[in-house]
Amino acid sequence: MSVRVVARIRPLLENELDKDVIVRADSVAEDKATTLVRIPNPKNEAEEFSFAFNSVYDLATSQESLFTSEVAPHVKSLFQGLDVTIFAYGVTGTGKTHTMRGGLRLAERGVIPRLLSNVFRRGRKIAKDTSGDTTVEVALSYYEIYNDKVYDLLEAPDKRTPSGLPLREKDGKTVVVGLSERSCEDLKDFERLYMEANKNRVTAATKLNAHSSRSHAILRVKVTQTTGRAVRESTASCIDLAGSEDNRRTDNGKERLIESAAINKSLFVLSQCIDAISRGDKRIPYRESKMTRILSLGQNNGITIMILNLAPLRSYHLDTLSSLNVSSRAKRIEVRAVENEVVYKPQAPAPRAPSALGGAMSRQPLRPLANAHNVHTGAVLAAKAAEMEKADKPAKAFSVFVDKRSTPTANRAAPPKRAPEPKQPQLSISAEQIEAMVEKKVAAILASRAAETAPVADDPPVVISVQTTEISDEVKRRLEALERRVENDARTGDDSRSEGLRLLLQARQAKELGDDEAALKFYEMALPYFPGQAKLIGKIEKLKAKLGRTEPARPKKRSRVVVEAEEDKENVMPENSPKTKKLLEIVNSRDLLQIKGLHGFGNKKAQDLVDCLNLRGEKGDEGSRVASLAQLRMLPGMGSRMVERAYEGLAV
Ligand SMILES: Nc1ncnc2c1ncn2[C@@H]1O[C@H](COP(=O)(O)OP(=O)(O)OP(=O)(O)O)[C@@H](O)[C@H]1O
């Protein structure tokens, strides 16, 4: 079963105008449900991009109808022992909090209060249908991740430690150590706790001069059903992610920028995880941010629903494209709908406390500190876990299918037993790299703020790659080749290179879409991965010049001595000699093995040369072949000495 991804387009707000609407829900045929989001190409309004989802809800969709269609059907599964995760993703101001929390009026209530209401109702029904043999207890945990630190929202803000609560992996789940858990008797009880916790969130945010919606908020609803000695636990998690936003749009100081960078970092890691899973990578960078560790997208068993919130407005155009792009890939993530095991108490149960959902009921006592939200707590459950481990029961697993057509149906029916997990998963992009990128971004923004007198609000944000029919076949072919190399690099474990190539790929796509601004950003981001690459620097300078940022770089004047020295070399290495032919043949073969065999070439040099050749000739095949030694010398990373050594080392 794959992650269910649905999109919700919010209505216009009071101060927004009809004429600015550019996003619409559509269906593949007239009599079909709406499953498409259509949005114009920012560079060519006549052309529309379409993104397909499991379902698309337009601006007229009520809170009730969204809940009834997307969440209510899974309440039954929750009681069958499946964990359910619902998370809202989208740009700031698109309606995530409205969808998850909603307003105070009955009709405005969002997914969370409706879910709780359904859970309590179902719990009462179960208790009634079993004449009280089965009791249902509901417990809440609520926490936020702010600047990559976890804070308990059920505790007063002054009890917070600066470093927040640590995370730990336990029984295949990510656990927040020391998180409190409160038993909850009914909807009223929940509302009181929830409102209080949200107040804590606002107070903490105010203290930090931040905004509450700049953190990710995670509510866990633990449902425990007890029948005699049999105990079944399952959890519903509702996650209101912070909105991604372009730093340049917010007129904030350094704190807000850091906060924004932390959000962008975790959302960036989330998109990296989605990318990696949908590509079928072995290494998924979950551990690079607390939010992705907790979300464990595609790793957790059960049911996952991603709600992509969208604003219909033109002012969100590029941000909307970016989030459409990420979330449409999330559909490819497969998860196993595995129920949590029923565990048995070893002794006769103590006289059972009346059900938390019955009439005059007492509250479940608070669990001790170490009993975090989603762990099967207590010695019995720990013993059960150990027993399961001994019996070599399959741990939770997930499978990812990159191409649905090639997905063997058998895989879905009977997922293979999970191979043992690597102890320390290698990461496709390291924490330091991400940190460096984030820091660089913050520094760059601060510097540009200081330098520029003109307002920066109009700077367009970076648009992430979008598939478009506008891209010519030739360019598509090249992009695909580049994509294959990126994947190849990822497989062979050269992560920084693969990240660099990915950025180049995104730059090329942006360029093909005519978005020079975005292309320039991606090329600049790629530069640290290919330091000093003349071709890349050339591209950056060209784009800067085109965008009026700076003068195009002029070719350096070569001194007479250098020119003469090179002329001498040309005499020693004539362009039409058999050795020259042989050398160019090897170079143009782009065969890594052959190139590696050249004198003076190592693995990296050879790979750089092949990459460079593949990247050459952006405007067609012309120029992608090296026609002479002089041309070879001019390639990035080559130079006269390198060519000379390769030439001399050849035996012809
Ligand atoms: N479906 C909807 N119907 C009516 N109003 C909506 C809807 N969705 C969002 N809104 C309104 O749009 C505004 C922004 O919504 P909201 O605060 O939920 O966005 P958000 O994505 O959570 O933003 P942030 O990331 O900053 O927290 C709010 O005033 C909200 O009431």
The ligand as a Gaussian input file, in Angstrom:
#p B3LYP/6-31G(d) Opt

LIG

0 1
 N      -10.022000      25.574000       3.582000
 C      -10.019000      26.791000       4.121000
 N      -11.172000      27.471000       4.281000
 C      -11.179000      28.705000       4.820000
 N      -10.077000      29.364000       5.229000
 C       -8.913000      28.734000       5.106000
 C       -8.800000      27.430000       4.538000
 N       -7.515000      27.074000       4.531000
 C       -6.839000      28.095000       5.074000
 N       -7.670000      29.094000       5.420000
 C       -7.278000      30.364000       6.026000
 O       -6.038000      30.739000       5.431000
 C       -5.163000      31.332000       6.375000
 C       -3.851000      30.583000       6.428000
 O       -4.108000      29.280000       6.859000
 P       -3.197000      28.519000       7.902000
 O       -2.772000      29.402000       8.999000
 O       -3.898000      27.257000       8.245000
 O       -1.925000      28.228000       6.969000
 P       -0.643000      27.366000       7.301000
 O       -0.305000      26.629000       6.068000
 O       -0.852000      26.574000       8.531000
 O        0.430000      28.487000       7.550000
 P        1.779000      28.375000       8.433000
 O        2.705000      27.449000       7.728000
 O        2.300000      29.773000       8.469000
 O        1.372000      27.853000       9.770000
 C       -5.913000      31.298000       7.693000
 O       -6.537000      32.543000       7.866000
 C       -6.966000      30.236000       7.497000
 O       -8.095000      30.457000       8.273000

